[in-house]
């Protein structure tokens, strides 16, 4: 499946609210600087000759890229996806763990060939980097108590109280919708306030909700409404890495067709978030 024709429209609509997928309110990703790449593009031949695809990732971003138990083997949704891609390409994925704030600089400097770390495809990033087809599609959601029947749209938030981190983009979406905001430190506190009936709703990324429910199966909350536009995350490479990105796309298409991407998604989210 090729999503590229719809990427620019979706990215423009959701650049503010979905600048980077996150499993907490406070992990919103900053946009890339858009500066020119210092290192040369990575060619497919170079990767094939070395037998290694070097991947930049955080390693501290559950459930996408993390160490089980804090010190175990690197794992996660993005890790498994790019490992499957590399295997399909006939090479091995090797990871360079990097803090998010430095990850684009690391790519530009040639420390790694690609980034696999839930990089959202915004307009600025599309101008600065080459992207594969998306392997994660998500949206913003309103979460309410399961028995709440009053909130079914973002317009219904007008005059209601939502729990949001004041530093997150979801706070801006809540206030734009007319909600009164109860400040919280993150998703877990938002759920607690919902369960206690102290707030009417919270806004967050759908992946946050799915990850939480996959672990907790909380029947006391539900998704009440979803944004119309989607956010798309993909593998990022330096500009000009055309043949490498094409090979990644081919691998992703094959993995999607055989159901491997859906299996990895089900493992981490209990749902298929790959298309």
N, C-alpha and C positions, 0 to 999 in steps of 0.2 A: 504494500500500500504506500502511495506517495502523497505525503501531506504538504508538500512544499508550496503548492498554490494557495493554501489557506493560512500559511504560517504568518505572513506579514500582517494580515488583517487581525488575526487573533492576538498577535504579539502587541500590536499597537493599542488594541482595546484594553489589554490587561497588563501593560507595562507597569502601571502604578500598583495595582493590587496584587499582581503575581510576579514580582520582579525576580523571585527565586523560590522554588518550592522548599518547604521547611516542615519539620515535624514539631516545631515550636513557634510561638508568636515572635520570638526575639531573634530568630535565625534568618531573617530576610536577607537575601543576597544582594550586594551592591552591583550596579551595572559595571561592565568593563569600561576601561578608559577610552577605548577606541584608538589607542596609539598604534603606530605601525609596528609590525612584528620585527624584533631585532634579529632573530634566527631565521634561516631559510626554511621554506616549507618542507615538510617531511614527505618523501616520495614512498610509494608503495614498494618499489624495488629495494629501498634501504631497509624497510621493515622486513621484507622477505629474506634479504641477505643476512640480516642479523638474527632472524628467527624470533624477534622480540618486539612487541608493541608496548612501549612505555607509557604508563597511564598516570596522570595526576589525579589524586583524590584526597579527601580530608582524613578519613580513617577515624573520625570522631562524630560522624553524622548518621546516627541511627534513624531508620533502618536501612539507609542507603549505602553507607560505607563506615564500618565500625569494627572494633575488636570485641568479640564475645567475651563477657566477663571483664572487659577493660584491658586485658593483656593477652587474650587468645589470638587465634589466627584472624587475619583481615577477612571480613565477610560483608554481606549486605546485598541489597537489590541491585545497585549499580555495579558492584563488584562482580556479581554472578552474571549480569548481562554482558559486561565487557569481556569477561573470561570466556563466555560462550561465543562471542563475536570473534575473539582472537583465535580460539580453537577452530572455528569454521574457516578462518583465513589461513590456517596451517602454521600459526605462530603462537608464542606464549605471551600472556599478559604479565608484565612486571609493574609493580605499583610504586610510585613516589608519593609518599604522604606529605601533604602540604596544607597549611592553614588556608582557609577560604580567601582571606584578604590578600594572599600572595599567589593564589593559584593561577590567575591569568598572566601575571608577570613571569611565573615559572614556565608557562607555555610559550610565551613570547621569547624567553631567553633560551629555549630549546632544552630545558631540563627534562621534558617529556614530550611525547608525540601528540597526545590527545588528553582531554579532560573528560572523566566520567564521574560526575558529582552533581546530578540534577541541575545542570546548567539550563536555565530557561532561555528560550529563543526570543529575545527582545530585538527591536529594530537596531539599536546601537550595537548589540553583539553580532547580529547578522552582517552588519557592515564591516565589523572588525575581524571576524573569524569565519572559517568554513564550518558548517554543521552537517552532521548526518541527518537522516530521517529521524523523527522523534521516536523515542522508546518509552516515554511517559506522557500521558495526556491527563490533565487535571483541571479542576475548576475551584472557584471559591464557593463555600457553602455556609448557610445559616444552620446552626445546631440549636435545638430547643429540647425541653423536656418532652418525653414521649407522648404525654397526654395533652400537650399544647396544641390547640386547634385554631388559635387566633393568628398565628404567624405562618403565612404560606408564600410570602414574597418579600423582597427588600423594601418595598413600599410600606409593608406592615410594621417595619421597625421604627417608623416615625413615632416619637414619643415613648418608645419602649426603652428598656435598659439592657445593654449588652456588656459582657465582660470582655475586655480587650487590653492587651499590652499597649501602653501609650507610645512605645517606640516602633510599633509594627505598622505596616501598610493597612492591615485589617482595621486598625483604629480609624484611619482616614475614611475607609469605605463605610464604617459604621456611622461616623458623624455625617458623612455626605447623605446617608440614608435617613437622617433625622433622629438617630438613636441617642439616648443619654448613655454615657460610658462609665462603667465601674472599672477602675484600673486594676489589673492583675499582673502577676509576673510571668504567666504562661498558660499553656493549654490545661494542665492539670488543675490549676486553681479555677479556671473558667468552668470546668466540669463540676467541681465541688460546689461552686455558687449556683449553677443550674440545678443540681440535685437538692440543694437547700432551698430553692425557690427565691433566692435573693436577686437573681437576674432573670430576664425573659429569654435571652439568647446569647450566643457568641458566634462570631464569624471567624472562619479559618480556612485553610486549604483542605480540600477533600482528602488528600493523602494523610494528613494529620489524623483526621477522623477514622479513616480506614485502618491505619496502623494501630491506633488506640483500640478500636473494636476487635481487631484480629487477636489482640492480646487479652482484652478485658471482657468482651462480649457484654457490654453495658446496655441492658434493655430499657434503661430509664431515660435514654436520650435518643434523638433521631435527627436526620437531615430534613429540614423543613423547606429549604429552597436552595437553588443552585444558580450561579451566574450563567448567563447565556454563552459567553465566550469561554474558550479553553486556553489553558497554559500548556505549552509543549516544551519538554526537555529532551536534549539530544547530546551526542558526543561532539565536543568542540575541538577543532584543530586549527593550526596556523593557516592564514590565508594562502591559497595556492596549493594546498595539499589535496588537490582534486582527485587524483587516482586513489589515494589512500581512503578518502571519504567515500568514494564510489564503492570500494571494496567493503568498507564497513556497512554501507547501505545494502549491498548484496547479501552480506551475512545476516543482517537484521531481517531482511525480507524472507530469507530461508528459515530463520529461527521463528519468525512470526507464523509462517505458513505451516510449519510442523508442530506448532503449539508450544514450543519451548519458552518463548517470552511470556505467554500466558501462565505457564506452570510456575515460572519464577515469580511472577506477579502475585499469583494466588498464594504462594508460600509466605510472602511478606505482608500482603494486604487483604487476603481473603477475597480478592476481586481482581479482574483484569483491567489494569490501568494503562495498557500498552497501546491502545488505539481508541 
